[in-house]
Amino acid sequence: MATWTDRAVGMGLVVFSILLFTYYSIWVIVLPFVNSDHAIHHYFLPREYSVILPVVAALVLVLFIGGFITVVLWKNKQKKKVN
Amino acid sequence: MTKLMEWLLGLSLIGILWSIVTFDLLDLRISDQYLQVAWPLPIYLLVTFGCYSLAVVGYRVATFNDCEAAAKELQEQIQDAKRDLQKKGLHF
């Protein structure tokens, strides 16, 4: 069975993704139709960041995965040399 | 048509539609607000897909299950196989 930590982490991921999706949807889809002097604009960064931030996040993710794969492959090679 | 071709076709269709709207290739006179929605749409689709993937992973982690009935069945099959092999002269 899933322990309570599994359940907490899993539900945390679900809630986080729903919140992110809602916030990003409002930012990208709804905000252009709201007057630019409305108070809601204080809660969002300027529009260009709605593209820059995901691209930066994707680059960081790809770099992290690439680094991870490199380290794993490198360690495997070292083990084979010892044997 | 292979799956790859289907995906490439779909992606290029979306890409063509997106560039027609965003770069105004057909002189459609789309209002500025809709243009503001249209140009980040590819990134928006990517973020939506990422959120969906994250939610599915989280949900599967939260509802991860032991398959007790299947485990019992497998144990029974192992016992059956052992008995069968013992009849044929194999010792464990």
Backbone of each chain as nested JSON, in Angstrom:
{
  "chains": [
    {"id": "A", "residues": [
      {"number": 1, "name": "MET", "atoms": {"N": [0.833, -1.209, 0.0], "CA": [0.0, 0.0, 0.0], "C": [0.87, 1.263, 0.0]}},
      {"number": 2, "name": "ALA", "atoms": {"N": [0.288, 2.314, -0.535], "CA": [0.985, 3.598, -0.485], "C": [0.977, 4.104, 0.955]}},
      {"number": 3, "name": "THR", "atoms": {"N": [2.161, 4.442, 1.473], "CA": [2.216, 4.99, 2.832], "C": [1.682, 6.413, 2.817]}},
      {"number": 4, "name": "TRP", "atoms": {"N": [1.558, 6.997, 4.037], "CA": [0.954, 8.334, 4.058], "C": [1.88, 9.374, 3.441]}},
      {"number": 5, "name": "THR", "atoms": {"N": [3.231, 9.109, 3.498], "CA": [4.137, 10.057, 2.824], "C": [3.934, 9.992, 1.313]}},
      {"number": 6, "name": "ASP", "atoms": {"N": [3.778, 8.764, 0.753], "CA": [3.511, 8.633, -0.677], "C": [2.273, 9.422, -1.051]}},
      {"number": 7, "name": "ARG", "atoms": {"N": [1.217, 9.232, -0.236], "CA": [-0.042, 9.904, -0.547], "C": [0.112, 11.422, -0.459]}},
      {"number": 8, "name": "ALA", "atoms": {"N": [0.838, 11.89, 0.599], "CA": [1.017, 13.344, 0.767], "C": [1.807, 13.914, -0.412]}},
      {"number": 9, "name": "VAL", "atoms": {"N": [2.921, 13.235, -0.774], "CA": [3.749, 13.744, -1.877], "C": [2.963, 13.727, -3.183]}},
      {"number": 10, "name": "GLY", "atoms": {"N": [2.233, 12.614, -3.444], "CA": [1.477, 12.504, -4.686], "C": [0.414, 13.565, -4.792]}},
      {"number": 11, "name": "MET", "atoms": {"N": [-0.363, 13.74, -3.709], "CA": [-1.424, 14.742, -3.733], "C": [-0.828, 16.142, -3.814]}},
      {"number": 12, "name": "GLY", "atoms": {"N": [0.355, 16.328, -3.164], "CA": [1.034, 17.616, -3.267], "C": [1.38, 17.938, -4.719]}},
      {"number": 13, "name": "LEU", "atoms": {"N": [1.892, 16.914, -5.456], "CA": [2.214, 17.117, -6.871], "C": [0.965, 17.488, -7.658]}},
      {"number": 14, "name": "VAL", "atoms": {"N": [-0.146, 16.762, -7.388], "CA": [-1.387, 17.039, -8.115], "C": [-1.85, 18.466, -7.851]}},
      {"number": 15, "name": "VAL", "atoms": {"N": [-1.871, 18.854, -6.557], "CA": [-2.342, 20.201, -6.201], "C": [-1.44, 21.26, -6.823]}},
      {"number": 16, "name": "PHE", "atoms": {"N": [-0.1, 21.025, -6.762], "CA": [0.844, 21.985, -7.335], "C": [0.598, 22.168, -8.83]}},
      {"number": 17, "name": "SER", "atoms": {"N": [0.392, 21.036, -9.539], "CA": [0.214, 21.149, -10.991], "C": [-1.096, 21.863, -11.323]}},
      {"number": 18, "name": "ILE", "atoms": {"N": [-2.169, 21.594, -10.527], "CA": [-3.439, 22.279, -10.785], "C": [-3.295, 23.784, -10.544]}},
      {"number": 19, "name": "LEU", "atoms": {"N": [-2.613, 24.149, -9.419], "CA": [-2.422, 25.57, -9.122], "C": [-1.62, 26.246, -10.225]}},
      {"number": 20, "name": "LEU", "atoms": {"N": [-0.528, 25.578, -10.652], "CA": [0.33, 26.144, -11.704], "C": [-0.461, 26.346, -12.987]}},
      {"number": 21, "name": "PHE", "atoms": {"N": [-1.262, 25.321, -13.345], "CA": [-2.054, 25.4, -14.575], "C": [-3.051, 26.556, -14.501]}},
      {"number": 22, "name": "THR", "atoms": {"N": [-3.737, 26.7, -13.343], "CA": [-4.722, 27.768, -13.199], "C": [-4.066, 29.136, -13.3]}},
      {"number": 23, "name": "TYR", "atoms": {"N": [-2.965, 29.308, -12.545], "CA": [-2.272, 30.605, -12.541], "C": [-1.778, 30.948, -13.939]}},
      {"number": 24, "name": "TYR", "atoms": {"N": [-1.165, 29.965, -14.612], "CA": [-0.592, 30.23, -15.929], "C": [-1.689, 30.507, -16.957]}},
      {"number": 25, "name": "SER", "atoms": {"N": [-2.839, 29.77, -16.839], "CA": [-3.957, 30.011, -17.752], "C": [-4.482, 31.432, -17.603]}},
      {"number": 26, "name": "ILE", "atoms": {"N": [-4.671, 31.869, -16.338], "CA": [-5.151, 33.233, -16.123], "C": [-4.162, 34.228, -16.703]}},
      {"number": 27, "name": "TRP", "atoms": {"N": [-2.861, 33.968, -16.445], "CA": [-1.816, 34.88, -16.906], "C": [-1.839, 35.035, -18.435]}},
      {"number": 28, "name": "VAL", "atoms": {"N": [-1.927, 33.886, -19.138], "CA": [-1.761, 33.929, -20.595], "C": [-3.08, 34.192, -21.316]}},
      {"number": 29, "name": "ILE", "atoms": {"N": [-4.182, 33.56, -20.86], "CA": [-5.428, 33.607, -21.634], "C": [-6.338, 34.745, -21.187]}},
      {"number": 30, "name": "VAL", "atoms": {"N": [-6.428, 34.986, -19.858], "CA": [-7.431, 35.933, -19.368], "C": [-6.906, 37.37, -19.324]}},
      {"number": 31, "name": "LEU", "atoms": {"N": [-5.638, 37.537, -18.909], "CA": [-5.131, 38.891, -18.661], "C": [-5.202, 39.85, -19.852]}},
      {"number": 32, "name": "PRO", "atoms": {"N": [-4.977, 39.389, -21.108], "CA": [-5.084, 40.354, -22.22], "C": [-6.459, 40.998, -22.332]}},
      {"number": 33, "name": "PHE", "atoms": {"N": [-7.492, 40.356, -21.787], "CA": [-8.85, 40.895, -21.91], "C": [-9.241, 41.752, -20.716]}},
      {"number": 34, "name": "VAL", "atoms": {"N": [-8.311, 41.912, -19.743], "CA": [-8.596, 42.748, -18.58], "C": [-7.917, 44.094, -18.795]}},
      {"number": 35, "name": "ASN", "atoms": {"N": [-8.599, 45.173, -18.421], "CA": [-8.02, 46.515, -18.573], "C": [-6.661, 46.59, -17.894]}},
      {"number": 36, "name": "SER", "atoms": {"N": [-5.722, 47.301, -18.518], "CA": [-4.352, 47.273, -18.01], "C": [-4.214, 48.063, -16.7]}},
      {"number": 37, "name": "ASP", "atoms": {"N": [-5.243, 48.83, -16.29], "CA": [-5.139, 49.528, -15.013], "C": [-5.863, 48.793, -13.889]}},
      {"number": 38, "name": "HIS", "atoms": {"N": [-6.358, 47.569, -14.191], "CA": [-7.06, 46.78, -13.171], "C": [-6.065, 46.266, -12.133]}},
      {"number": 39, "name": "ALA", "atoms": {"N": [-6.563, 46.1, -10.874], "CA": [-5.677, 45.707, -9.773], "C": [-5.094, 44.32, -9.957]}},
      {"number": 40, "name": "ILE", "atoms": {"N": [-5.765, 43.463, -10.754], "CA": [-5.302, 42.079, -10.901], "C": [-3.899, 42.031, -11.504]}},
      {"number": 41, "name": "HIS", "atoms": {"N": [-3.509, 43.062, -12.251], "CA": [-2.192, 43.055, -12.902], "C": [-1.05, 43.131, -11.9]}},
      {"number": 42, "name": "HIS", "atoms": {"N": [-1.347, 43.547, -10.651], "CA": [-0.288, 43.594, -9.65], "C": [0.186, 42.201, -9.264]}},
      {"number": 43, "name": "TYR", "atoms": {"N": [-0.673, 41.188, -9.488], "CA": [-0.324, 39.834, -9.042], "C": [0.432, 39.036, -10.101]}},
      {"number": 44, "name": "PHE", "atoms": {"N": [0.704, 39.633, -11.246], "CA": [1.383, 38.9, -12.324], "C": [2.578, 39.692, -12.82]}},
      {"number": 45, "name": "LEU", "atoms": {"N": [3.619, 38.963, -13.237], "CA": [4.792, 39.609, -13.835], "C": [4.41, 40.128, -15.221]}},
      {"number": 46, "name": "PRO", "atoms": {"N": [5.263, 40.986, -15.817], "CA": [4.995, 41.424, -17.194], "C": [4.848, 40.237, -18.148]}},
      {"number": 47, "name": "ARG", "atoms": {"N": [4.138, 40.451, -19.253], "CA": [3.76, 39.349, -20.143], "C": [4.925, 38.577, -20.717]}},
      {"number": 48, "name": "GLU", "atoms": {"N": [6.04, 39.276, -21.042], "CA": [7.128, 38.554, -21.7], "C": [7.694, 37.447, -20.808]}},
      {"number": 49, "name": "TYR", "atoms": {"N": [7.544, 37.624, -19.473], "CA": [8.059, 36.597, -18.571], "C": [7.258, 35.301, -18.654]}},
      {"number": 50, "name": "SER", "atoms": {"N": [6.01, 35.369, -19.172], "CA": [5.21, 34.15, -19.287], "C": [5.817, 33.209, -20.318]}},
      {"number": 51, "name": "VAL", "atoms": {"N": [6.715, 33.708, -21.18], "CA": [7.431, 32.82, -22.107], "C": [8.849, 32.56, -21.62]}},
      {"number": 52, "name": "ILE", "atoms": {"N": [9.498, 33.656, -21.09], "CA": [10.907, 33.516, -20.696], "C": [11.058, 32.497, -19.571]}},
      {"number": 53, "name": "LEU", "atoms": {"N": [10.191, 32.58, -18.545], "CA": [10.334, 31.69, -17.388], "C": [10.196, 30.213, -17.759]}},
      {"number": 54, "name": "PRO", "atoms": {"N": [9.147, 29.787, -18.523], "CA": [9.074, 28.375, -18.893], "C": [10.271, 27.909, -19.719]}},
      {"number": 55, "name": "VAL", "atoms": {"N": [10.761, 28.777, -20.635], "CA": [11.912, 28.383, -21.446], "C": [13.134, 28.173, -20.563]}},
      {"number": 56, "name": "VAL", "atoms": {"N": [13.36, 29.11, -19.615], "CA": [14.486, 28.956, -18.692], "C": [14.331, 27.679, -17.872]}},
      {"number": 57, "name": "ALA", "atoms": {"N": [13.089, 27.438, -17.377], "CA": [12.839, 26.235, -16.574], "C": [13.12, 24.978, -17.397]}},
      {"number": 58, "name": "ALA", "atoms": {"N": [12.688, 24.978, -18.675], "CA": [12.911, 23.807, -19.528], "C": [14.406, 23.593, -19.752]}},
      {"number": 59, "name": "LEU", "atoms": {"N": [15.159, 24.699, -19.992], "CA": [16.604, 24.582, -20.194], "C": [17.271, 23.994, -18.959]}},
      {"number": 60, "name": "VAL", "atoms": {"N": [16.898, 24.51, -17.765], "CA": [17.474, 24.001, -16.518], "C": [17.176, 22.517, -16.375]}},
      {"number": 61, "name": "LEU", "atoms": {"N": [15.92, 22.127, -16.691], "CA": [15.523, 20.718, -16.572], "C": [16.352, 19.84, -17.497]}},
      {"number": 62, "name": "VAL", "atoms": {"N": [16.497, 20.28, -18.77], "CA": [17.265, 19.488, -19.74], "C": [18.719, 19.37, -19.298]}},
      {"number": 63, "name": "LEU", "atoms": {"N": [19.299, 20.499, -18.81], "CA": [20.676, 20.475, -18.323], "C": [20.815, 19.496, -17.165]}},
      {"number": 64, "name": "PHE", "atoms": {"N": [19.847, 19.542, -16.229], "CA": [19.89, 18.66, -15.067], "C": [19.845, 17.202, -15.492]}},
      {"number": 65, "name": "ILE", "atoms": {"N": [18.897, 16.866, -16.423], "CA": [18.769, 15.48, -16.876], "C": [20.049, 15.041, -17.6]}},
      {"number": 66, "name": "GLY", "atoms": {"N": [20.579, 15.955, -18.456], "CA": [21.81, 15.635, -19.171], "C": [22.96, 15.374, -18.209]}},
      {"number": 67, "name": "GLY", "atoms": {"N": [23.098, 16.249, -17.201], "CA": [24.136, 16.065, -16.204], "C": [23.973, 14.757, -15.449]}},
      {"number": 68, "name": "PHE", "atoms": {"N": [22.74, 14.438, -15.088], "CA": [22.448, 13.203, -14.363], "C": [22.867, 11.979, -15.179]}},
      {"number": 69, "name": "ILE", "atoms": {"N": [22.461, 11.97, -16.475], "CA": [22.807, 10.836, -17.343], "C": [24.322, 10.716, -17.484]}},
      {"number": 70, "name": "THR", "atoms": {"N": [25.0, 11.891, -17.654], "CA": [26.448, 11.874, -17.79], "C": [27.104, 11.251, -16.563]}},
      {"number": 71, "name": "VAL", "atoms": {"N": [26.67, 11.695, -15.368], "CA": [27.272, 11.18, -14.134], "C": [27.05, 9.672, -14.028]}},
      {"number": 72, "name": "VAL", "atoms": {"N": [25.817, 9.211, -14.336], "CA": [25.522, 7.78, -14.21], "C": [26.377, 6.961, -15.173]}},
      {"number": 73, "name": "LEU", "atoms": {"N": [26.447, 7.418, -16.441], "CA": [27.253, 6.689, -17.427], "C": [28.719, 6.651, -17.009]}},
      {"number": 74, "name": "TRP", "atoms": {"N": [29.234, 7.784, -16.516], "CA": [30.628, 7.906, -16.126], "C": [30.948, 6.956, -14.972]}},
      {"number": 75, "name": "LYS", "atoms": {"N": [30.014, 6.917, -13.988], "CA": [30.231, 6.012, -12.856], "C": [30.242, 4.562, -13.302]}},
      {"number": 76, "name": "ASN", "atoms": {"N": [29.331, 4.204, -14.229], "CA": [29.299, 2.831, -14.744], "C": [30.624, 2.458, -15.389]}},
      {"number": 77, "name": "LYS", "atoms": {"N": [31.184, 3.392, -16.155], "CA": [32.455, 3.125, -16.826], "C": [33.55, 2.856, -15.807]}},
      {"number": 78, "name": "GLN", "atoms": {"N": [33.592, 3.687, -14.738], "CA": [34.601, 3.524, -13.693], "C": [34.511, 2.142, -13.051]}},
      {"number": 79, "name": "LYS", "atoms": {"N": [33.257, 1.703, -12.787], "CA": [33.078, 0.387, -12.173], "C": [33.638, -0.7, -13.057]}},
      {"number": 80, "name": "LYS", "atoms": {"N": [33.373, -0.619, -14.372], "CA": [33.851, -1.645, -15.298], "C": [35.365, -1.698, -15.323]}},
      {"number": 81, "name": "LYS", "atoms": {"N": [36.011, -0.515, -15.206], "CA": [37.475, -0.48, -15.22], "C": [38.031, -1.207, -14.008]}},
      {"number": 82, "name": "VAL", "atoms": {"N": [37.397, -1.021, -12.828], "CA": [37.85, -1.682, -11.605], "C": [37.745, -3.187, -11.769]}},
      {"number": 83, "name": "ASN", "atoms": {"N": [36.616, -3.635, -12.355], "CA": [36.47, -5.079, -12.563], "C": [37.464, -5.536, -13.61]}}
    ]},
    {"id": "B", "residues": [
      {"number": 1, "name": "MET", "atoms": {"N": [0.047, 5.11, -42.477], "CA": [0.767, 6.255, -41.897], "C": [1.29, 5.885, -40.505]}},
      {"number": 2, "name": "THR", "atoms": {"N": [2.551, 6.083, -40.276], "CA": [3.105, 5.736, -38.976], "C": [2.714, 6.792, -37.948]}},
      {"number": 3, "name": "LYS", "atoms": {"N": [2.907, 6.434, -36.669], "CA": [2.57, 7.352, -35.583], "C": [3.411, 8.621, -35.682]}},
      {"number": 4, "name": "LEU", "atoms": {"N": [4.692, 8.444, -36.054], "CA": [5.57, 9.605, -36.176], "C": [5.036, 10.591, -37.204]}},
      {"number": 5, "name": "MET", "atoms": {"N": [4.582, 10.038, -38.358], "CA": [4.059, 10.901, -39.411], "C": [2.824, 11.653, -38.929]}},
      {"number": 6, "name": "GLU", "atoms": {"N": [1.933, 10.937, -38.195], "CA": [0.739, 11.594, -37.665], "C": [1.117, 12.78, -36.786]}},
      {"number": 7, "name": "TRP", "atoms": {"N": [2.082, 12.541, -35.889], "CA": [2.481, 13.609, -34.96], "C": [3.124, 14.761, -35.709]}},
      {"number": 8, "name": "LEU", "atoms": {"N": [4.0, 14.432, -36.674], "CA": [4.653, 15.506, -37.429], "C": [3.624, 16.331, -38.194]}},
      {"number": 9, "name": "LEU", "atoms": {"N": [2.637, 15.632, -38.802], "CA": [1.589, 16.325, -39.556], "C": [0.796, 17.258, -38.643]}},
      {"number": 10, "name": "GLY", "atoms": {"N": [0.375, 16.703, -37.478], "CA": [-0.396, 17.514, -36.532], "C": [0.392, 18.722, -36.061]}},
      {"number": 11, "name": "LEU", "atoms": {"N": [1.668, 18.488, -35.691], "CA": [2.496, 19.588, -35.19], "C": [2.711, 20.653, -36.255]}},
      {"number": 12, "name": "SER", "atoms": {"N": [2.945, 20.207, -37.525], "CA": [3.192, 21.224, -38.55], "C": [1.912, 21.988, -38.872]}},
      {"number": 13, "name": "LEU", "atoms": {"N": [0.739, 21.3, -38.806], "CA": [-0.532, 22.008, -38.995], "C": [-0.704, 23.103, -37.946]}},
      {"number": 14, "name": "ILE", "atoms": {"N": [-0.48, 22.707, -36.653], "CA": [-0.591, 23.697, -35.575], "C": [0.406, 24.821, -35.79]}},
      {"number": 15, "name": "GLY", "atoms": {"N": [1.646, 24.448, -36.198], "CA": [2.676, 25.46, -36.427], "C": [2.277, 26.442, -37.522]}},
      {"number": 16, "name": "ILE", "atoms": {"N": [1.698, 25.898, -38.618], "CA": [1.288, 26.779, -39.727], "C": [0.179, 27.723, -39.271]}},
      {"number": 17, "name": "LEU", "atoms": {"N": [-0.848, 27.148, -38.597], "CA": [-1.944, 27.987, -38.096], "C": [-1.416, 29.078, -37.18]}},
      {"number": 18, "name": "TRP", "atoms": {"N": [-0.491, 28.653, -36.27], "CA": [0.048, 29.603, -35.294], "C": [0.807, 30.723, -35.99]}},
      {"number": 19, "name": "SER", "atoms": {"N": [1.636, 30.375, -37.002], "CA": [2.42, 31.439, -37.642], "C": [1.528, 32.339, -38.505]}},
      {"number": 20, "name": "ILE", "atoms": {"N": [0.446, 31.758, -39.083], "CA": [-0.487, 32.605, -39.834], "C": [-1.092, 33.661, -38.916]}},
      {"number": 21, "name": "VAL", "atoms": {"N": [-1.521, 33.213, -37.708], "CA": [-2.162, 34.158, -36.79], "C": [-1.14, 35.129, -36.209]}},
      {"number": 22, "name": "THR", "atoms": {"N": [0.008, 34.586, -35.752], "CA": [0.955, 35.426, -35.021], "C": [1.655, 36.442, -35.924]}},
      {"number": 23, "name": "PHE", "atoms": {"N": [2.104, 35.984, -37.118], "CA": [2.823, 36.907, -38.006], "C": [1.884, 37.576, -39.011]}},
      {"number": 24, "name": "ASP", "atoms": {"N": [0.574, 37.289, -38.874], "CA": [-0.451, 37.933, -39.693], "C": [-0.151, 37.792, -41.193]}},
      {"number": 25, "name": "LEU", "atoms": {"N": [0.091, 36.547, -41.62], "CA": [0.507, 36.307, -43.006], "C": [-0.618, 36.572, -44.004]}},
      {"number": 26, "name": "LEU", "atoms": {"N": [-1.89, 36.371, -43.582], "CA": [-3.005, 36.527, -44.516], "C": [-3.723, 37.857, -44.35]}},
      {"number": 27, "name": "ASP", "atoms": {"N": [-3.127, 38.761, -43.56], "CA": [-3.719, 40.075, -43.333], "C": [-5.152, 39.966, -42.796]}},
      {"number": 28, "name": "LEU", "atoms": {"N": [-5.284, 39.249, -41.661], "CA": [-6.618, 38.944, -41.127], "C": [-7.17, 40.073, -40.262]}},
      {"number": 29, "name": "ARG", "atoms": {"N": [-6.339, 41.04, -39.89], "CA": [-6.761, 42.133, -38.993], "C": [-7.32, 41.591, -37.674]}},
      {"number": 30, "name": "ILE", "atoms": {"N": [-6.533, 40.725, -37.048], "CA": [-6.939, 40.199, -35.739], "C": [-6.689, 41.273, -34.692]}},
      {"number": 31, "name": "SER", "atoms": {"N": [-7.636, 41.405, -33.739], "CA": [-7.488, 42.474, -32.758], "C": [-6.304, 42.173, -31.843]}},
      {"number": 32, "name": "ASP", "atoms": {"N": [-5.757, 43.225, -31.272], "CA": [-4.514, 43.123, -30.519], "C": [-4.636, 42.145, -29.352]}},
      {"number": 33, "name": "GLN", "atoms": {"N": [-5.833, 42.131, -28.701], "CA": [-5.992, 41.245, -27.541], "C": [-5.843, 39.785, -27.935]}},
      {"number": 34, "name": "TYR", "atoms": {"N": [-6.461, 39.389, -29.059], "CA": [-6.36, 38.003, -29.484], "C": [-4.94, 37.67, -29.916]}},
      {"number": 35, "name": "LEU", "atoms": {"N": [-4.251, 38.641, -30.499], "CA": [-2.847, 38.444, -30.876], "C": [-2.001, 38.198, -29.63]}},
      {"number": 36, "name": "GLN", "atoms": {"N": [-2.317, 38.962, -28.551], "CA": [-1.6, 38.796, -27.291], "C": [-1.792, 37.391, -26.729]}},
      {"number": 37, "name": "VAL", "atoms": {"N": [-3.0, 36.814, -26.934], "CA": [-3.239, 35.448, -26.475], "C": [-2.516, 34.461, -27.39]}},
      {"number": 38, "name": "ALA", "atoms": {"N": [-2.481, 34.77, -28.693], "CA": [-2.024, 33.772, -29.668], "C": [-0.521, 33.539, -29.613]}},
      {"number": 39, "name": "TRP", "atoms": {"N": [0.276, 34.614, -29.433], "CA": [1.706, 34.375, -29.631], "C": [2.361, 33.498, -28.577]}},
      {"number": 40, "name": "PRO", "atoms": {"N": [1.927, 33.462, -27.283], "CA": [2.592, 32.494, -26.407], "C": [1.953, 31.111, -26.407]}},
      {"number": 41, "name": "LEU", "atoms": {"N": [1.035, 30.829, -27.348], "CA": [0.279, 29.57, -27.28], "C": [1.141, 28.305, -27.332]}},
      {"number": 42, "name": "PRO", "atoms": {"N": [2.19, 28.211, -28.18], "CA": [3.004, 26.978, -28.154], "C": [3.592, 26.689, -26.785]}},
      {"number": 43, "name": "ILE", "atoms": {"N": [4.122, 27.756, -26.129], "CA": [4.663, 27.567, -24.778], "C": [3.538, 27.187, -23.828]}},
      {"number": 44, "name": "TYR", "atoms": {"N": [2.36, 27.793, -24.024], "CA": [1.226, 27.471, -23.158], "C": [0.859, 25.996, -23.279]}},
      {"number": 45, "name": "LEU", "atoms": {"N": [0.829, 25.475, -24.536], "CA": [0.538, 24.047, -24.73], "C": [1.573, 23.187, -24.019]}},
      {"number": 46, "name": "LEU", "atoms": {"N": [2.853, 23.585, -24.118], "CA": [3.927, 22.831, -23.471], "C": [3.743, 22.809, -21.955]}},
      {"number": 47, "name": "VAL", "atoms": {"N": [3.421, 23.994, -21.378], "CA": [3.219, 24.077, -19.925], "C": [2.022, 23.219, -19.513]}},
      {"number": 48, "name": "THR", "atoms": {"N": [0.948, 23.262, -20.338], "CA": [-0.23, 22.446, -20.025], "C": [0.123, 20.961, -20.015]}},
      {"number": 49, "name": "PHE", "atoms": {"N": [0.889, 20.537, -21.031], "CA": [1.309, 19.13, -21.084], "C": [2.154, 18.774, -19.867]}},
      {"number": 50, "name": "GLY", "atoms": {"N": [3.063, 19.703, -19.48], "CA": [3.895, 19.453, -18.307], "C": [3.055, 19.316, -17.049]}},
      {"number": 51, "name": "CYS", "atoms": {"N": [2.071, 20.196, -16.872], "CA": [1.194, 20.131, -15.701], "C": [0.432, 18.809, -15.68]}},
      {"number": 52, "name": "TYR", "atoms": {"N": [-0.085, 18.407, -16.85], "CA": [-0.832, 17.153, -16.931], "C": [0.061, 15.971, -16.541]}},
      {"number": 53, "name": "SER", "atoms": {"N": [1.293, 15.949, -17.075], "CA": [2.205, 14.851, -16.76], "C": [2.491, 14.805, -15.262]}},
      {"number": 54, "name": "LEU", "atoms": {"N": [2.754, 16.006, -14.686], "CA": [3.054, 16.083, -13.258], "C": [1.871, 15.57, -12.435]}},
      {"number": 55, "name": "ALA", "atoms": {"N": [0.649, 15.949, -12.851], "CA": [-0.545, 15.524, -12.113], "C": [-0.709, 14.011, -12.203]}},
      {"number": 56, "name": "VAL", "atoms": {"N": [-0.472, 13.419, -13.39], "CA": [-0.622, 11.971, -13.538], "C": [0.391, 11.239, -12.665]}},
      {"number": 57, "name": "VAL", "atoms": {"N": [1.674, 11.723, -12.688], "CA": [2.702, 11.091, -11.857], "C": [2.305, 11.174, -10.382]}},
      {"number": 58, "name": "GLY", "atoms": {"N": [1.862, 12.375, -9.942], "CA": [1.465, 12.555, -8.552], "C": [0.314, 11.64, -8.169]}},
      {"number": 59, "name": "TYR", "atoms": {"N": [-0.697, 11.557, -9.063], "CA": [-1.866, 10.727, -8.758], "C": [-1.468, 9.26, -8.629]}},
      {"number": 60, "name": "ARG", "atoms": {"N": [-0.587, 8.797, -9.547], "CA": [-0.16, 7.395, -9.484], "C": [0.675, 7.116, -8.24]}},
      {"number": 61, "name": "VAL", "atoms": {"N": [1.499, 8.111, -7.818], "CA": [2.261, 7.928, -6.578], "C": [1.296, 7.821, -5.402]}},
      {"number": 62, "name": "ALA", "atoms": {"N": [0.255, 8.68, -5.393], "CA": [-0.666, 8.708, -4.255], "C": [-1.494, 7.431, -4.169]}},
      {"number": 63, "name": "THR", "atoms": {"N": [-1.822, 6.828, -5.311], "CA": [-2.711, 5.651, -5.289], "C": [-1.956, 4.367, -5.617]}},
      {"number": 64, "name": "PHE", "atoms": {"N": [-0.63, 4.382, -5.319], "CA": [0.181, 3.196, -5.589], "C": [-0.323, 2.03, -4.747]}},
      {"number": 65, "name": "ASN", "atoms": {"N": [-0.44, 0.863, -5.359], "CA": [-1.124, -0.249, -4.69], "C": [-0.292, -1.516, -4.668]}},
      {"number": 66, "name": "ASP", "atoms": {"N": [-0.482, -2.316, -3.589], "CA": [0.025, -3.688, -3.6], "C": [-1.003, -4.56, -4.308]}},
      {"number": 67, "name": "CYS", "atoms": {"N": [-0.508, -5.545, -5.089], "CA": [-1.44, -6.457, -5.764], "C": [-1.463, -7.752, -4.971]}},
      {"number": 68, "name": "GLU", "atoms": {"N": [-2.26, -7.775, -3.866], "CA": [-2.194, -8.927, -2.97], "C": [-2.759, -10.179, -3.603]}},
      {"number": 69, "name": "ALA", "atoms": {"N": [-3.866, -10.049, -4.348], "CA": [-4.449, -11.223, -4.998], "C": [-3.467, -11.821, -6.006]}},
      {"number": 70, "name": "ALA", "atoms": {"N": [-2.823, -10.942, -6.775], "CA": [-1.875, -11.417, -7.775], "C": [-0.676, -12.083, -7.114]}},
      {"number": 71, "name": "ALA", "atoms": {"N": [-0.225, -11.519, -5.962], "CA": [0.907, -12.112, -5.253], "C": [0.56, -13.518, -4.793]}},
      {"number": 72, "name": "LYS", "atoms": {"N": [-0.671, -13.691, -4.238], "CA": [-1.109, -15.003, -3.777], "C": [-1.141, -15.995, -4.931]}},
      {"number": 73, "name": "GLU", "atoms": {"N": [-1.682, -15.549, -6.057], "CA": [-1.776, -16.417, -7.231], "C": [-0.396, -16.867, -7.683]}},
      {"number": 74, "name": "LEU", "atoms": {"N": [0.549, -15.925, -7.684], "CA": [1.908, -16.246, -8.117], "C": [2.55, -17.247, -7.176]}},
      {"number": 75, "name": "GLN", "atoms": {"N": [2.344, -17.049, -5.846], "CA": [2.898, -18.009, -4.88], "C": [2.342, -19.411, -5.121]}},
      {"number": 76, "name": "GLU", "atoms": {"N": [0.997, -19.474, -5.392], "CA": [0.389, -20.779, -5.661], "C": [0.995, -21.426, -6.891]}},
      {"number": 77, "name": "GLN", "atoms": {"N": [1.221, -20.613, -7.917], "CA": [1.808, -21.163, -9.144], "C": [3.215, -21.682, -8.894]}},
      {"number": 78, "name": "ILE", "atoms": {"N": [3.975, -20.961, -8.023], "CA": [5.33, -21.415, -7.709], "C": [5.272, -22.763, -7.003]}},
      {"number": 79, "name": "GLN", "atoms": {"N": [4.321, -22.869, -6.026], "CA": [4.177, -24.153, -5.324], "C": [3.799, -25.273, -6.29]}},
      {"number": 80, "name": "ASP", "atoms": {"N": [2.859, -24.988, -7.189], "CA": [2.459, -25.978, -8.203], "C": [3.652, -26.442, -9.005]}},
      {"number": 81, "name": "ALA", "atoms": {"N": [4.462, -25.483, -9.458], "CA": [5.614, -25.829, -10.286], "C": [6.592, -26.683, -9.512]}},
      {"number": 82, "name": "LYS", "atoms": {"N": [6.804, -26.325, -8.21], "CA": [7.731, -27.109, -7.389], "C": [7.246, -28.551, -7.266]}},
      {"number": 83, "name": "ARG", "atoms": {"N": [5.914, -28.706, -6.968], "CA": [5.357, -30.045, -6.825], "C": [5.552, -30.847, -8.116]}},
      {"number": 84, "name": "ASP", "atoms": {"N": [5.251, -30.188, -9.213], "CA": [5.36, -30.836, -10.511], "C": [6.791, -31.298, -10.766]}},
      {"number": 85, "name": "LEU", "atoms": {"N": [7.767, -30.434, -10.425], "CA": [9.169, -30.775, -10.671], "C": [9.626, -31.89, -9.734]}},
      {"number": 86, "name": "GLN", "atoms": {"N": [9.081, -31.857, -8.466], "CA": [9.454, -32.915, -7.529], "C": [8.994, -34.269, -8.025]}},
      {"number": 87, "name": "LYS", "atoms": {"N": [7.797, -34.312, -8.658], "CA": [7.299, -35.564, -9.223], "C": [8.265, -36.105, -10.268]}},
      {"number": 88, "name": "LYS", "atoms": {"N": [8.934, -35.195, -10.952], "CA": [9.849, -35.621, -12.01], "C": [11.257, -35.854, -11.482]}},
      {"number": 89, "name": "GLY", "atoms": {"N": [11.399, -35.825, -10.128], "CA": [12.679, -36.22, -9.557], "C": [13.632, -35.087, -9.241]}},
      {"number": 90, "name": "LEU", "atoms": {"N": [13.138, -33.837, -9.223], "CA": [14.013, -32.713, -8.881], "C": [13.865, -32.422, -7.388]}},
      {"number": 91, "name": "HIS", "atoms": {"N": [14.975, -32.141, -6.687], "CA": [14.901, -31.865, -5.254], "C": [15.204, -30.406, -4.978]}},
      {"number": 92, "name": "PHE", "atoms": {"N": [14.465, -29.824, -3.983], "CA": [14.706, -28.432, -3.593], "C": [15.294, -28.372, -2.197]}}
    ]}
  ]
}
